[in-house]
Amino acid sequence: MGAAAFWERLKPAGGAEQKEQERQVGTWIVQLKKGLAAIAAAKSSQQFGREEETK
């Protein structure tokens, strides 16, 4: 069996299943980005507060 035939066998049967998985992954990535942005904002304000205390 050639490499191309091997990869063809691994592909999902239905395109709808793949679209649903891609949508779920996309949703997860958006949520992850929002969470990371919130953490960065909290860390930034925390650092800003420390700078204010030392002055």
C-alpha positions as CSV (number, residue, x, y, z in Angstrom):
1,M,0.0,0.0,0.0
2,G,1.4,3.4,-1.0
3,A,1.5,6.4,1.3
4,A,-1.3,8.1,-0.6
5,A,-3.6,5.1,-0.2
6,F,-2.7,4.9,3.5
7,W,-3.7,8.5,4.2
8,E,-6.9,8.1,2.1
9,R,-8.0,5.3,4.4
10,L,-7.4,7.5,7.5
11,K,-9.7,10.3,6.2
12,P,-13.1,10.5,7.9
13,A,-15.9,9.1,5.8
14,G,-18.2,12.1,6.0
15,G,-17.4,15.7,5.4
16,A,-20.1,16.8,7.8
17,E,-18.3,15.1,10.7
18,Q,-15.1,16.9,9.9
19,K,-16.9,20.2,9.6
20,E,-18.4,19.7,13.1
21,Q,-15.0,18.9,14.6
22,E,-13.5,22.0,12.9
23,R,-16.3,24.1,14.3
24,Q,-15.8,22.7,17.8
25,V,-12.0,23.3,17.7
26,G,-12.6,26.8,16.4
27,T,-15.0,27.5,19.3
28,W,-12.4,26.1,21.8
29,I,-9.7,28.3,20.3
30,V,-11.8,31.4,20.7
31,Q,-12.5,30.6,24.3
32,L,-8.8,29.9,24.9
33,K,-7.9,33.3,23.5
34,K,-10.4,35.0,25.6
35,G,-9.1,33.3,28.7
36,L,-5.5,34.1,27.9
37,A,-6.4,37.8,27.3
38,A,-8.2,37.9,30.7
39,I,-5.1,36.5,32.4
40,A,-2.8,38.9,30.6
41,A,-5.0,41.8,31.6
42,A,-5.1,40.7,35.2
43,K,-1.3,40.3,35.3
44,S,-0.8,43.6,33.7
45,S,-3.1,45.4,36.2
46,Q,-1.4,43.5,39.1
47,Q,2.0,44.6,37.9
48,F,0.8,48.2,37.5
49,G,-0.5,48.1,41.1
50,R,3.0,47.0,42.3
51,E,4.7,49.9,40.5
52,E,2.3,52.4,42.1
53,E,3.0,51.0,45.6
54,T,6.8,51.5,45.3
55,K,6.5,55.2,44.2
